[in-house]
Structures are given as structure tokens and as C-alpha cells.
Amino acid sequence: MITELKNLQNNKGFMKYFKNTSWLFTERIFRIAIGLFVSMWMARYLGPDKFGFLSYTLCFVGLLGFIAAGFDGIVQKELLNNEKSNDEVMATAFWLKIIGNLLGIIAVFSISKNFTSNDAYENTLILIVASSTIFHSFKVIDYYFQAKVMSKFTVYANIISLFLSTVVKITLILNQAPLIAFVWVVFFDNFILASGFIYFYIKYNLTFRIKNSKFNGKIAIILIRHSWPLMLTSAAIMTYMSIDQVMIKEMINSEAVGQYAAAARISGAWNFIPTAIAVSVFSALINAKKKSENLYQTRIQKLNDIMVWISLAIAIPVTFLSDKIIELLYGSQYSEAGSVLMIHIWSGVFVFLAVANERWIICENLQKFLAINTIIAAIVNIGLNYILIPKFGIEGAAWATLISYCLAGYLCLLIWKKTRISFINLTKSLLLITVLKKNIDGT
């Protein structure tokens, strides 16, 4: 074991990706610690009703964010494969995301006005949050840093945004600010993060050429052609990740959303781990596929194994400590959230697997299956919420989420011949077959 660690330490390629992942992990862990603390304080201050409406607003806006969110992996892939055209790729992706975000803002406001449960004040809050998504367009700079394994600059921007946001939120709580003030913080957060991306890109990207940073129609067609399955996938993912809170608000009330959101925040807080791992090793997977199929398959299986082990290490203890965790973080007024967390935390296992599988899907150019699977899961999720929420309340919504995550990230892979190999590999990881085989071979 010690020898293997020394060999890894002397491997320049491994250390490059390890350092990149370390930057992402450090930032995310810091964000979780600060984010949970501030979120807990906000939840206690606002109470389940107002906290629930704030969560509902974020979920409602997120439902229509898919229009600009489908380019993520494809843009990173294009940046890796077309280094000479990096500036044009980024500029084109930027303007496509601008258009997508504007369409999303218009759609969100139009739909919210037709919701009978929303009054003029609530629609104003929704419009503020929706407008802040225009700053998501600058995330193309983040894709550049990821493709170049330079995630430390992403970390710098996120930490600055987190620090300023935390100071503002604490100040608002201490001064007993109204709900709308916390909604404006969402707008402020996105603006600061975008500004940070711009600053670090201009300062540290010595190859930046403004004359080449223009919209390219041919690149746009390539991005759209390869991204539309991921765009549909993003729409489906956002549906089964957010529709539960929207439906709880419409079928029960904002207070119920607050109880559910408290559990979902804790459950979802761990999702940075698979994302950080997958983002950091994506370049390694693409390079491995170019060099050797065996090396590529080995890295895919190792990624799956890591995802399973980490997700189980989180889900098992949280299951037994769910009530105590809720009591400690949110207080007795959120007592209903404990039973939700006990169920919801297991959806994380399939989130981990789904993130790993998505990178394999992109490498294999099988994005359409990812789109189909997530659409199936989203439809099932809506149906299950419609059936289970009236019967079981917010616990029913948690079960609907768990089942839909399992479908999207795992079971649906069995349906299609081209994705069945991924189902088999993920099953091996879930059953710990690769670990057991390694131990047997080593004895």
C-alpha cells in the first residue's frame, strides 16, 4: 500500500489532477461548513413558512434554467479538443448562454404570473431571482479553468463570493431584515461570482486574445447539435430535483416546503463531492480514451467504485442520526424534517453514480440516452409526487425523489443496449465486486 502511494506521488499526471481536485474539495468543504451554518441561521430566523417560500422560489426558477445549462460538459470537451479556438468557443458559448438565460427569465415570470397561489409580492421575489441567472452566462470562464486543470481560480472566485454573501446574510439577520432582502442576496451572489470569474480570467489567462473572442456560427451549431440531448437532460434533472418543492407548495403550503427543504439542504450538501471528482478527472478520462481502451475502462471503473464507497459512507450514518442532525442544525420547529432526511439521503447514492455515468456518456457520445433516461425519471417523479404527497405528505415527496434518482442514474441504463455496459459496471461497484475481486486476486 505504501509503495502504491509513493508511485502515485511520483506520477506527474496523477498529482496534477489530485491537486486540481484538492482545490475543488477544499473550496466545497469550506462552502458546506459556512453554507450550512448560514442556512441554518436563516432557517431559524425566517421560520419554516418564509424559509419554505425562499426555497420554493429558488426551485421554481431552477426548473427553467435548463435552457442555458446544457452546454457545460460539451463546452469543456470542445475546449480540450480545440485548443487553438478556445477564445471563439468561449465567446460563442457565452452568447448562447445569454440567449438561453433571457428566454428562461421570460418563461419564469410568465408562468409565475399564472400561478393562482402566488400574489404580486411573491411574483416580484421570483422575478428578482430569475433575473440573477443572467450572470450564469459567465460560467463559461469556469469551464475554461476546468478544461485547463486550473480550478484554483474557480476556488478563489467562489470563496470571495461566499465570504461577501455570508457577511451580508449575517448582517441582514442581525438587523431583522424582511424576506425580500434575502432574495436580493441571491442576485448579489451571482453578480459577485461572475465578477470574480472575469477578474481571474483576464489577470491570469496570458493567451487571451480579444480579437478572437467573437461569436462563431459554426461553433454554435456544433455546441447546439451536441448539447441538445444534455439540454433535455438538464431540464429533466432540474425537474426531478426541484418539482417536489414546487408541488409541495401548491398541494400543501410554504411551511411544508420549509420542512422538506431543511432535509433536502443537508442531503444535497454532499453533491459537490461527485461533481468535484468528475470535473477534475474528466480530462484524464478523455486523454485515456485517446491512448488506450484498457486504461480508459480501468479509470471508469475506479471512478464508479469511488463514487459508491463515498456515497455509502455518507448515507448510512445520516440515516441513523437524521432526527438528531435536524434538531441540532434547525431546532425543534423543523421536527418533521428528520423523517424526510432519513429517506432523502439515499438519493445521494444515485446522484454519485449519475455524475460518474454522465462523464462516460459524454466520452462515448451517447448523450441522447442520458436525455431519455432523465426524461423518464422526471415524468415518473411528477406522477409519484402527485400520488404520494396527498397520501404521505413531505415523506411521499422524499420517496418520489429517491425512486426517480434511482431510475435516472442507474436502472434506466439497463433498457438500452448501448448503455447496458455502464449498468453492469455500476452494478459491480454497488455490489463491491471489483473490490472483492482485487482482494481475492491479491491473496
Protein Blocks (a to p, Z undefined) as FASTA:
>chain_A
ZZmmmmmmmmmklmmmmmmmmmmmmmmmmmmmmmmmmmmmmmmmnommlmmmmmmmmmmm
mmmmmmmmmmmmmmmmmmmmmmmlmmmmmmmmmmmmmmmmmmmmmmmmmmmmmpmkbcfk
lmmmmmmmmmmmmmmmmmmmmmmmmmnopakmmmmmmmmmmmmmmmmmmmmmmnopafkl
mmmmmmmmmmmmmmmmmmmmmmmmmkbcfklmccdfklmmmmmmmmmmmmmmmmmmmmmm
mmmmmmmmmmmmmklmmmmmmmmmmmmmmmmmmmmmmmmmmmmmmmmmmmomklmmmmmm
mmmmmmmmmmmmmmmmmmmmmmmmmmmmnojmlmmmmmmmmmmmmmmmmmmmmmmmmmmm
mmnopmmmmmmmmmmmmmmmmmmmmmmmmmnommlmmmmmmmmmmmmmmmmmmmpmklmm
mmmmmmmmmnommmmmmmmmmZZ
